[in-house]
């Protein structure tokens, strides 16, 4: 009964949030994040109520619960202390690039409410790796593990991508508990080509070497390095990615990013199907779970997986864990279902 009441209350809140900026999804996103950033100091006591799961340790990092905030929600880490209070067991910021960039022209974010989905073509809009490093240096880290997603700067040619990623890793290395190598966003030209065997092998070889060198400098163990993959890859292509990950000792995989497919949209949302960008939410649920299951089977369950994509209720999360995910992340589900979803999933894992 109480859970249903919370869902009803959040529907009213969501209706108000969706009206921010005259219904502009990106304006609502920024205003909501700003509100959370300002209210974070008074949200501390809420965390004890929201975090109800047993802790888990994955790739050497201890998480108070297995439900995380996916990259994209808080790109520049402006509301870091609010997310744990809302129940998240870890937070992934970014995707951040070595060079600050405005991203793609607006409008670039669309809600497909009838499908419980979002289309975005943000294009890694962020203030840059150095700006995030300064924020993390001068402020406090969140009370939960912090993941940092790094990507390629748009102005940097694909042939120079390795050094571009390395610059971000160097700048942010002291601050992250793990790093996600984003080679799968559909919104940066040429980026997904970095999932090809040769390009990915070169990138991971250099980044793992850099992690080891930075760890030796700090006299610590190397930070876990994860690879985020696209749901649009064939099984054969995913298998190749996993082989490369194994060759370079990658700590885990994040499955999946957004999709270019428009399958599963509600009829009322088809007028938005031609919008360029990646689709997230309910239409991605089954495919993301299938990818997680394939990765789990292909690696014999030995490679940790963060499952993300179309998780909108506890059943979705349970199926994702059953498919082989060690952790899950929310983005679109959080927008449509609110912080109560975080607590319900967390509670289901006790």
C-alpha positions in Angstrom: 0.0 0.0 0.0 2.8 2.4 1.0 4.7 1.7 -2.2 1.6 2.5 -4.3 1.2 5.7 -2.5 4.8 6.7 -3.2 4.3 5.9 -6.9 1.2 8.1 -6.9 3.0 11.0 -5.3 5.9 10.7 -7.7 3.5 10.8 -10.7 2.3 14.2 -9.5 5.9 15.4 -9.0 6.9 14.0 -12.4 4.0 15.9 -14.0 5.3 19.1 -12.5 8.9 18.3 -13.5 8.0 17.5 -17.1 6.4 21.0 -17.3 9.6 22.8 -16.5 10.8 25.1 -19.3 7.5 24.7 -21.1 8.0 21.0 -21.4 11.6 21.1 -22.8 13.2 17.9 -21.5 16.7 19.3 -21.3 15.6 22.4 -19.4 13.8 20.1 -16.9 16.8 17.9 -16.6 19.1 20.8 -15.7 16.7 22.5 -13.3 16.1 19.2 -11.5 19.8 18.5 -11.2 20.3 22.1 -9.9 17.6 21.6 -7.3 19.1 18.4 -6.1 22.6 20.0 -5.9 21.1 22.8 -3.7 19.1 20.4 -1.4 21.8 17.7 -1.1 22.9 19.0 2.4 19.5 18.4 3.9 19.0 15.0 2.2 21.5 13.2 4.3 19.1 11.6 6.8 17.0 10.3 3.9 19.9 8.0 2.9 19.4 5.7 5.9 15.8 5.1 4.8 16.5 4.6 1.1 19.5 2.3 1.4 18.0 -1.0 2.5 20.2 -3.6 0.6 23.2 -5.6 1.7 26.5 -4.4 0.4 28.3 -6.2 -2.5 31.9 -6.2 -3.7 32.5 -6.2 -7.4 35.8 -5.9 -9.2 37.4 -5.1 -5.9 35.0 -2.2 -5.0 32.5 -2.4 -2.1 29.1 -1.0 -3.0 26.5 -0.4 -0.2 23.9 -1.6 -2.6 23.9 -2.8 -6.3 21.8 0.0 -7.8 23.7 2.8 -9.5 23.0 6.0 -11.3 24.0 5.7 -15.0 26.2 8.1 -16.8 24.4 11.0 -18.5 22.3 12.1 -15.6 25.0 14.1 -13.8 27.6 14.7 -16.5 29.7 17.2 -14.6 29.2 15.9 -11.1 27.2 18.9 -9.9 24.8 17.0 -7.6 27.1 14.2 -6.4 25.9 14.2 -2.8 22.2 14.1 -3.6 22.3 10.7 -5.4 23.3 8.5 -2.4 20.5 10.2 -0.4 18.1 9.1 -3.0 19.2 5.5 -2.5 21.9 4.9 -5.1 24.7 2.6 -4.2 27.1 4.2 -6.7 27.2 7.1 -9.1 28.7 7.2 -12.6 29.4 10.7 -13.8 30.1 11.8 -17.4 30.6 11.0 -20.1 33.4 13.5 -19.8 35.9 14.4 -22.6 39.4 15.8 -22.4 38.3 18.9 -24.2 35.2 20.8 -23.0 32.5 20.8 -25.6 28.9 22.1 -25.9 27.5 18.9 -27.5 25.1 18.8 -30.4 22.7 21.6 -31.3 19.4 21.8 -29.3 16.8 20.5 -29.1 18.5 17.1 -28.5 16.5 15.4 -25.8 13.0 14.0 -26.3 10.6 12.2 -24.0 8.5 9.4 -25.5 6.1 9.2 -22.6 3.7 6.5 -23.9 6.8 4.2 -24.5 8.5 5.2 -21.2 11.5 6.0 -23.3 13.9 8.8 -24.2 15.8 9.7 -27.3 18.9 11.8 -26.9 21.6 13.1 -29.1 23.4 15.1 -26.5 26.9 14.5 -27.9 28.9 14.4 -24.7 28.2 18.0 -23.6 30.4 18.6 -20.6 32.8 21.1 -19.1 35.9 18.8 -19.7 38.0 16.4 -17.7 40.0 19.2 -16.0 36.9 21.0 -14.8 35.5 17.8 -13.3 38.9 17.0 -11.7 38.9 20.5 -10.1 35.4 20.0 -8.8 36.3 16.6 -7.2 39.5 18.0 -5.8 37.9 21.0 -4.1 34.7 19.3 -3.0 33.9 16.0 -1.2 33.4 12.7 -3.1 30.0 11.2 -2.7 29.4 8.7 0.2 29.3 5.9 -2.4 31.7 4.6 -5.0 32.2 7.0 -7.9 32.5 5.8 -11.5 33.7 8.1 -14.2 32.8 7.6 -17.9 35.3 8.9 -20.4 34.8 9.4 -24.1 36.4 10.9 -27.2 36.3 14.7 -27.8 34.4 15.4 -30.9 37.1 17.7 -32.4 39.7 15.0 -32.0 40.2 12.7 -35.1 39.5 9.0 -34.4 43.1 8.2 -35.2 44.1 10.3 -32.2 41.5 8.9 -29.9 43.9 7.0 -27.7 45.8 10.1 -26.5 42.5 11.9 -26.0 41.1 9.2 -23.7 44.5 9.0 -21.9 44.3 12.7 -21.1 40.9 12.3 -19.4 42.1 9.2 -17.5 45.2 11.1 -16.2 43.3 14.1 -15.1 40.6 12.1 -13.3 42.5 9.0 -12.1 42.9 10.1 -8.4 39.1 10.7 -8.1 37.4 7.7 -9.6 36.7 4.3 -8.0 36.3 2.8 -11.5 36.5 4.1 -15.1 34.1 3.4 -17.9 35.5 3.6 -21.4 32.6 4.8 -23.5 33.1 3.6 -27.1 29.4 3.0 -27.8 27.5 6.3 -27.8 25.8 6.8 -31.2 26.0 10.6 -30.9 29.7 11.2 -31.6 30.8 10.6 -35.2 33.1 7.6 -35.6 33.0 6.6 -31.9 31.3 3.2 -32.3 34.1 2.3 -34.7 36.3 2.1 -31.6 34.5 -1.1 -30.7 36.2 -2.9 -33.7 38.8 -5.4 -32.6 41.9 -3.5 -33.8 40.9 -0.1 -32.6 39.6 -1.3 -29.2 42.7 -3.4 -28.6 45.0 -0.4 -29.2 42.9 1.8 -26.9 42.6 -0.7 -24.1 46.3 -1.6 -24.3 47.3 2.0 -23.7 44.7 2.7 -21.1 45.5 -0.4 -19.0 49.2 0.6 -19.2 48.3 4.1 -18.1 46.3 2.7 -15.2 49.2 0.6 -14.0 51.7 3.6 -14.3 49.3 5.8 -12.3 48.8 3.1 -9.7 52.6 2.7 -9.3 52.9 6.5 -8.9 50.2 6.4 -6.2 51.4 3.1 -4.7 48.0 1.6 -5.0 46.2 -1.1 -7.0 45.1 0.0 -10.5 41.6 1.4 -10.7 39.1 -1.0 -12.4 38.6 -0.3 -16.1 35.3 -1.2 -17.7 34.1 -1.1 -21.3 30.6 0.1 -22.2 29.1 -1.6 -25.3 26.3 -0.9 -27.7 23.1 -3.0 -27.8 23.2 -2.9 -31.6 26.3 -5.1 -31.9 25.8 -8.6 -33.2 26.7 -11.5 -31.0 29.8 -12.1 -33.0 30.9 -8.5 -32.6 30.2 -8.7 -28.8 32.3 -11.9 -28.6 35.2 -10.0 -30.3 34.9 -7.2 -27.8 35.0 -9.7 -25.0 38.1 -11.3 -26.4 39.8 -8.0 -26.5 38.7 -7.2 -22.9 40.1 -10.5 -21.8 43.4 -9.9 -23.6 43.9 -6.6 -21.7 42.6 -7.6 -18.3 39.5 -5.3 -18.4 37.7 -5.5 -15.0 34.1 -5.5 -16.4 31.6 -4.6 -19.0 28.7 -2.2 -18.9 25.8 -3.5 -21.0 24.3 -1.5 -22.6 24.4 2.0 -24.1 21.4 3.4 -26.0 20.1 1.9 -29.2 19.6 3.2 -32.7 16.7 0.8 -33.1 13.1 2.2 -32.9 11.4 -1.2 -32.3 8.9 -1.3 -29.6 7.7 2.3 -29.6 4.1 3.0 -28.7 2.0 4.2 -31.7 1.5 7.5 -30.0 5.3 8.1 -30.0 6.0 7.1 -33.6 6.1 10.8 -34.7 9.4 11.1 -32.7 10.9 7.9 -34.2 12.8 9.8 -36.9 14.6 11.9 -34.3 18.4 11.2 -34.5 19.9 9.8 -31.4 20.1 6.9 -29.0 16.9 5.4 -27.5 16.7 4.3 -23.9 13.9 3.0 -21.7 11.3 0.3 -22.0 11.9 -0.6 -25.7 15.5 -1.5 -24.7 14.6 -3.8 -21.8 14.7 -7.1 -23.6 17.7 -6.4 -25.8 19.8 -5.1 -22.9 19.0 -8.2 -20.9 19.8 -10.5 -23.8 23.2 -8.8 -24.2 23.9 -9.2 -20.5 23.0 -12.9 -20.7 25.2 -13.4 -23.7 28.2 -11.7 -22.0 27.7 -13.8 -18.9 27.5 -17.0 -20.9 30.4 -16.1 -23.2 32.7 -15.3 -20.3 31.6 -18.2 -18.1 30.3 -15.7 -15.5 33.9 -14.6 -14.8 33.6 -11.0 -16.1 31.6 -8.7 -13.9 28.7 -6.9 -15.7 26.8 -3.7 -14.9 23.4 -4.2 -16.5 21.7 -1.0 -17.8 18.8 -0.4 -20.2 15.1 -0.5 -19.7 14.9 -1.2 -16.0 11.6 0.3 -14.9 10.5 -2.0 -12.1 11.8 -4.6 -9.7 11.0 -7.4 -12.1 13.2 -5.8 -14.8 16.0 -5.6 -12.3 15.6 -9.1 -11.0 15.7 -10.5 -14.6 18.8 -8.4 -15.2 20.5 -9.9 -12.2 19.3 -13.4 -13.1 20.8 -12.8 -16.6 24.2 -12.3 -15.0 24.5 -8.7 -13.9 26.4 -8.0 -10.7 25.2 -4.4 -10.5 22.5 -2.4 -12.3 22.2 1.2 -13.3 19.2 3.4 -13.8 18.6 6.5 -15.9 15.3 6.5 -17.9 13.6 4.3 -15.3 14.6 6.8 -12.6 13.1 9.6 -14.6 9.8 7.9 -15.2 9.4 6.0 -11.9 11.4 8.2 -9.4 13.6 7.5 -6.4 11.1 4.9 -5.1 12.3 2.6 -7.8 15.9 2.7 -6.5 14.6 1.7 -3.0 12.3 -1.0 -4.3 15.1 -2.7 -6.3 17.6 -2.3 -3.5 15.1 -3.8 -1.0 14.5 -6.7 -3.4 18.2 -7.6 -3.2 18.3 -8.1 0.6 
